[in-house]
Amino acid sequence: MNPATTMENTRRKVSRRLLPPLFVMFVLSFLDRTNVALVKSHLADDAGIDATAFGLGAGVFFIGYALLGVPSNLVLHRFGARRWLAALMFVWGLLSCAMALVSNPTGFYVLRFLLGAAEAGFFPGVILYITYWFPAADRGKATGMFQAAVAVASIIGNPLGGFLIGLRGLAGLEGWQWMFLLEGAPTVILALAVPWLLTDRPEQARWLSAEEKDLLARRIEADRPGEDAREPRRVRETLADSRVLRLMFVYFAIQIGVYGVTFWLPALVGRIDGLGDVGIGFVSALPWVCALLGVLALPWISDRSGDRRGPLRLALVLTVVGLLGGVLLPPVPAIAALCVAAFGFLGAQPVFWTVPPTILSGAHMAGTIALISGFGNLGGFLGPYLMGVAESGTGSGATGLYAIAAIVAVGVCTATTLRWVGGPTTPSREERTTDDTHRALRR
């Protein structure tokens, strides 16, 4: 069979086999970490959790996330993804169900911290896992399809959460308790199937032929960093690398925009008169429809053109503009502005994650991806906390959104310097020849 046709068939097999379960896993992950946003007022009434406590509890998730991401990714790299990801899912699913037991701020903080610790290895682990299976020219699209789960989780999660909250009184439980129980249980169930749904490495895939395994391995090996991107021997060397530091800050800026909006979007939508829990859930889903477009369109453009910096800068600029519009405009136009922000901050992420594999490889890449993810997700702590402090101090989250927009704006400037990051930015001659040959054969 023609090598171009074989490679195209291999790409399709890998995508069809691995991306759907990873996508569903991320949908459940995002629901379990963010569904708390819909029950802010209910927790205040039933558990005495005010705006500041809620912001701290929503954000403390990312403290546990930041602390355990690196060791978790190193375990995954050494022992394989199937069983490790399954174990993480099982634990965080149980913790998500346990959120139904929250009765005071202390319990809220503890469970959110433990939930973050359990989920710490999932996202950076999957980003690392994608580098095992997809050549560099395909990683933007693959990561975009995986991260589309964030938008889909928010589109279905807000209306679903609103419906489940409406079950108040059933079997003596409040609606918010039913929401945590019924959204955490599917995670536990799916975790039991993950070892059979995933394959650790291409050479272990019984569903690929020997020729397909060999061709895929050679393409991925060709994308490994050159000698100029040597692996540092110590964590201190990694932290002294200005490229890594810049990547850490850019991802921090993206995440503070994501979670600042995610945890407070329902409250912003609540400014529209006449909406109940279900109505707030549906309107809150609108920005995520735009986010879905961004997470699919921007990495496709980036992979197609070979340009990483341009789409990344555009996405961050749109995020800043949308955040400011969410503050300055009346309620209905403000929701439209947040749609622009969502298109930007979610579309930025798959483009961003094409860069770290061009710097390091092996165990050091595993640790660096988790380091960037963990530090960046501290924005998930600071974003909700800023919003909570701003609301408690001023009665409005506007000041917090201004601060978040300013941080993202600095991220735009930092992203501009990423031209100094090494690694392939355009397809190799072999990649172009193979792809062109395949397109010619199709015609």
DADA-V106127 format. One record per helix or strand. SS is the DSSP state (H for helix, E for strand). FROM is the first residue (numbers start at 1). TO is the last residue. If there is no record, write none. Layout:
SS | FROM | TO
SS | FROM | TO
//
This chain:
H | 3 | 47
H | 51 | 79
H | 81 | 101
H | 105 | 133
H | 136 | 165
H | 170 | 172
H | 175 | 191
H | 194 | 197
H | 202 | 204
H | 210 | 222
H | 227 | 229
H | 235 | 239
H | 242 | 262
H | 265 | 269
H | 277 | 305
H | 309 | 328
H | 331 | 352
H | 356 | 358
H | 362 | 376
H | 378 | 394
H | 398 | 420
H | 429 | 442
//
